[in-house]
Amino acid sequence: MAKELKDLTKRSVNYSQWYNELVVKADLAEQSAVRGCMVIKPYGYAIWEKMQRQLDDMFKETGHVNAYFPLLIPKSFLSREADHVEGFAKECAVVTHYRLKNAEDGSGVVVDPEAKLEEELIIRPTSETIIWNTYKNWIQSYRDLPILCNQWANVFRWEMRTRLFLRTAEFLWQEGHTAHETREEAEEETVKMLNVYSEFAEKYMAVPVVKGVKTASERFAGALDTYTIEAMMQDGKALQSGTSHFLGQNFAKAFDVKFVNRENQLEYVWATSWGVSTRLMGALIMTHSDDNGLVLPPALAPIQVVIVPIFKGEEQLAKIDERVNPIINKLKGMGVSVKYDNADNKRPGFKFADYELKGVPVRLVLGARDLENGTIEVMRRDTLEKTTHSIEGIEEYVKDLLDEMQQNIFKKAFDFRTAHTFEVDTYEEFKEKLDKGGFVLAHWDGTPETEAQIKEETKATIRCIPLDGDKTPGKCMVTGKPSKCRVVFARSY
Amino acid sequence: MAKELKDLTKRSVNYSQWYNELVVKADLAEQSAVRGCMVIKPYGYAIWEKMQRQLDDMFKETGHVNAYFPLLIPKSFLSREADHVEGFAKECAVVTHYRLKNAEDGSGVVVDPEAKLEEELIIRPTSETIIWNTYKNWIQSYRDLPILCNQWANVFRWEMRTRLFLRTAEFLWQEGHTAHETREEAEEETVKMLNVYSEFAEKYMAVPVVKGVKTASERFAGALDTYTIEAMMQDGKALQSGTSHFLGQNFAKAFDVKFVNRENQLEYVWATSWGVSTRLMGALIMTHSDDNGLVLPPALAPIQVVIVPIFKGEEQLAKIDERVNPIINKLKGMGVSVKYDNADNKRPGFKFADYELKGVPVRLVLGARDLENGTIEVMRRDTLEKTTHSIEGIEEYVKDLLDEMQQNIFKKAFDFRTAHTFEVDTYEEFKEKLDKGGFVLAHWDGTPETEAQIKEETKATIRCIPLDGDKTPGKCMVTGKPSKCRVVFARSY
């Protein structure tokens, strides 16, 4: 696989192109032969696996279990919830037949018209309908509640404009679907999972997020409330990174799921759903990476440390190998993932550029002179700083450095967001700041009309009504009507 | 969820019904609203997750990486490999449209005829075609080889008769797809993965398997050789539990994947593919379970030990809790998964039956009198034996017991298979033994005609030509023609 390491477009030249090139050059993903569907390559998938493992642990710690529901959903299920069908019908892949047959002209296979389904099936765009149809049989009494299920799955939404990880027709995700006795319990669950997402984003992805509630026009189709975490990319645009929905009794009513409550009365079940997807890969890449390639937070890097020997001939290499082996073992024992790249068919300079491109957090370089001096060169990917250290104790140094880098990468993103977050009071100032890129905190009168007008005129949407922060009332920057608090506006992915 | 613990059909009365009931009663899986598609319930999925984790570790130890390829495949890809299309075209779910719209009569949604795909897409029944179309771009030179990718995914085959786990339209599986420089290397890989499967089956599932090669008529569609592991169920039928295919250059030719070899010549790439699926759940259930419910090997049991207190009133319970907590902590520290069921809304007898049904390997029971005596009751699920032990040191005892049970469960299955494996020399004897149930080792002349005749007359198929064991030549039991060695016949799932 030939690499073109040097000609990565600079962010300042074309941010969007930089992203598209980086995803491909760093071997994360590529377009497939099927429109809008991506191939997630091994290196990209290894990062996703680390995300999955961590999230899955967090779901289980909060009492959830995994299950699996069908890929295909009867078309009629979609119609049961009015908002839901409105939101998803226009992007459904539809299965109409169940067999192919040989073409009569021998040109290949054609759809067998005799194998037509009585009712068409859609590939799940999300699974509320099939899951609530299943829950109907699981729930009779309050004793059967809560149900706290999660599913890791692929879903499909026929998107017209796609971009690797950010918007693809097929994507991988997890979707939690919970069922509760009371409104309060369901609302608590919704917020609890939002907090799990925000903790994951900040602690593991090193991506600072704003937690908030979506306005009615940005809600999930079928939800009473949608909570979101919003991250800021380096071009100042917002990326919705995870959502948690309070579904009220909408799906219970649509699928007639009632239970006998503690007062012995029949009542509809309360629901939540929540999900994050391979879109997080996009957030991770765009938040931290630079003109040399990926920058990965150590917590999610498949390779945390790469060791590259500088040698001439097998004898020199053998000596370096001998010195490096105990370092590798010790690092592995400390839970650090290490790769020793002593291949002799690539030059060190090529290796350096390749591991930089792939965002390996720490690079250790050891040559013949280092061996004599008892030293080793350390390069940290986040700042590209190179320093020389004693080989003695290098393992502890590296372990501490990885922790420091995790903090530093987060701080850098946090400081960037702070520097690109603006409070404005007039619509004029709003437009001005918006064009610079970033989050703009402004007062809004709470009406969908004003929201739509702002979107139409500036392409900015309300990313969320933030949960934390200043709650001082004010006046809408457009209409002058009263506003309960500032909301977060931004252009977005 | 109401449980009907008592009325599980006995194996001796109706083995097939026993299986169907057990899968549902033990909360492993159930039918969904979509024909042939199952819901894997949390308890069943927890077992599958343990299998996945273990297999994934074994794949990685043998140098493989995970990736993800598209769910949908262009219809025309299937036609590229002649045998492949023959094998899969008749069971493909076909996507023909990408949008629904509201019905004009307001009755719901209908397929939008204007959103018809130019080329229909099929839901992957297996991914050789889409993956080899992708590999084409990854491979130029021998330096790009080998490629050792695995994918965890859902696949879809429109089956007419389905049974939970054993044969479902949608199932979960992993599919390895590797690309190699030489025939030898690809053949080695095929056998290596067969050995990984057999090690997994025997060591973790405690299911003894026969390793062998399929006859031409039972080969994977597009393979030059299919290797298999075959397990014997308690009704004497065979269950194909995993397959590893040597694909030769068939898919490389179909998708024009050539590489520059070490002699600087263009050559087609050599391929393998290999997979196991949620069908393994069926093998696990049917090999070990009994008339009281599931029997799970400790290595794959989501809950290895359940502790049930016998108490009257909160005061007694508090004392038992106090004594049990350090036991739980110590067991967890030893890597044993423990559940303490001190719920007071279910009687001990109900709990006992429920955990038996669910196959929890070890049950510990502790009552007020035990506390006084410093004793605890231990029940092992494989033999249903109850014994009393000192509380002191119970953790080590349980840990050893789990290891012993893992061995014992395997031995029981192994002995069963030995007792139901027969060598026969005449066709008459063959039919007689076959009706008793089991594997019949007999000579066969190597022709598809004789194989077909035997299948037609007895419903037995050649499960495999075994790799290990007696290789003495002989004469075909049907035609009297020469035979290289005995092959394994059985009726099968």
Contacts between the chains, C-beta under 8 A, distances in Angstrom:
chain1	res1	chain2	res2	distance
A	1	B	138	6.0
A	1	B	140	7.7
A	1	B	144	5.7
A	2	B	140	7.3
A	30	B	134	7.9
A	30	B	137	7.7
A	32	B	69	7.1
A	32	B	70	4.8
A	32	B	130	7.0
A	32	B	134	6.6
A	33	B	70	7.9
A	33	B	74	6.2
A	33	B	77	7.5
A	33	B	130	6.9
A	33	B	133	5.4
A	33	B	134	7.6
A	34	B	70	4.8
A	34	B	72	5.1
A	34	B	73	7.1
A	34	B	74	6.5
A	34	B	121	6.5
A	34	B	130	7.5
A	37	B	70	3.8
A	37	B	71	7.1
A	37	B	72	6.3
A	38	B	70	7.5
A	39	B	67	7.1
A	39	B	68	7.0
A	39	B	69	5.5
A	39	B	70	6.9
A	39	B	134	5.4
A	40	B	67	6.0
A	40	B	68	4.0
A	41	B	67	5.9
A	42	B	65	3.9
A	42	B	66	6.7
A	42	B	67	4.9
A	42	B	149	6.4
A	45	B	65	7.4
A	45	B	66	5.1
A	45	B	67	5.0
A	45	B	68	5.7
A	46	B	65	6.9
A	46	B	66	7.3
A	49	B	66	6.4
A	65	B	42	4.0
A	65	B	45	7.5
A	65	B	46	6.9
A	66	B	42	6.7
A	66	B	45	5.1
A	66	B	46	7.3
A	66	B	49	6.4
A	67	B	39	7.1
A	67	B	40	6.0
A	67	B	41	5.8
A	67	B	42	4.8
A	67	B	45	5.0
A	68	B	39	7.0
A	68	B	40	4.0
A	68	B	45	5.7
A	68	B	172	6.6
A	69	B	32	7.1
A	69	B	39	5.5
A	70	B	32	4.8
A	70	B	33	7.9
A	70	B	34	4.8
A	70	B	37	3.8
A	70	B	38	7.5
A	70	B	39	7.0
A	70	B	170	6.0
A	71	B	37	7.1
A	71	B	123	7.5
A	71	B	154	5.6
A	71	B	156	6.9
A	71	B	170	5.3
A	72	B	34	5.1
A	72	B	37	6.3
A	72	B	93	7.3
A	72	B	156	7.9
A	72	B	170	7.2
A	73	B	34	7.1
A	74	B	33	6.2
A	74	B	34	6.5
A	75	B	100	6.6
A	75	B	108	7.7
A	75	B	109	6.1
A	75	B	111	7.8
A	76	B	108	5.8
A	76	B	109	7.8
A	77	B	33	7.5
A	78	B	100	7.1
A	78	B	108	7.9
A	78	B	109	6.0
A	79	B	108	3.7
A	79	B	109	5.3
A	85	B	108	7.8
A	85	B	109	6.0
A	89	B	99	7.2
A	89	B	100	4.1
A	89	B	101	6.7
A	89	B	102	7.4
A	89	B	109	5.1
A	90	B	99	5.5
A	90	B	100	7.3
A	90	B	101	7.6
A	91	B	98	7.5
A	91	B	99	7.0
A	92	B	98	7.2
A	92	B	99	6.4
A	92	B	100	5.2
A	93	B	72	7.3
A	93	B	95	4.9
A	93	B	97	7.8
A	93	B	98	5.7
A	93	B	121	7.6
A	94	B	95	6.4
A	94	B	96	6.6
A	94	B	97	4.2
A	94	B	98	7.0
A	94	B	99	7.6
A	94	B	100	6.6
A	94	B	111	5.4
A	95	B	93	4.9
A	95	B	94	6.4
A	95	B	95	5.4
A	95	B	96	7.7
A	95	B	123	7.1
A	96	B	94	6.6
A	96	B	95	7.8
A	96	B	96	4.6
A	96	B	97	6.6
A	96	B	111	6.8
A	97	B	93	7.8
A	97	B	94	4.2
A	97	B	96	6.6
A	98	B	91	7.5
A	98	B	92	7.2
A	98	B	93	5.7
A	98	B	94	7.0
A	98	B	158	4.3
A	99	B	89	7.2
A	99	B	90	5.5
A	99	B	91	7.0
A	99	B	92	6.4
A	99	B	94	7.6
A	99	B	158	6.7
A	100	B	75	6.7
A	100	B	78	7.1
A	100	B	85	8.0
A	100	B	89	4.1
A	100	B	90	7.3
A	100	B	92	5.2
A	100	B	94	6.6
A	100	B	122	7.1
A	101	B	89	6.7
A	101	B	90	7.6
A	102	B	89	7.4
A	108	B	75	7.7
A	108	B	76	5.8
A	108	B	78	8.0
A	108	B	79	3.7
A	108	B	85	7.8
A	109	B	75	6.1
A	109	B	76	7.9
A	109	B	78	6.0
A	109	B	79	5.4
A	109	B	85	6.0
A	109	B	89	5.1
A	111	B	75	7.8
A	111	B	94	5.4
A	111	B	96	6.7
A	111	B	120	5.7
A	120	B	111	5.7
A	121	B	34	6.5
A	121	B	93	7.6
A	122	B	100	7.1
A	123	B	71	7.5
A	123	B	95	7.1
A	123	B	123	7.6
A	130	B	32	7.0
A	130	B	33	6.9
A	130	B	34	7.5
A	133	B	33	5.4
A	134	B	30	7.9
A	134	B	32	6.6
A	134	B	33	7.7
A	134	B	39	5.4
A	137	B	30	7.7
A	138	B	1	6.1
A	140	B	1	7.8
A	140	B	2	7.2
A	143	B	345	7.6
A	144	B	1	5.7
A	149	B	42	6.4
A	153	B	154	7.6
A	154	B	71	5.6
A	154	B	153	7.6
A	154	B	154	6.9
A	156	B	71	6.9
A	156	B	72	7.9
A	158	B	98	4.3
A	158	B	99	6.7
A	170	B	70	6.0
A	170	B	71	5.3
A	170	B	72	7.2
A	172	B	68	6.6
A	345	B	143	7.6
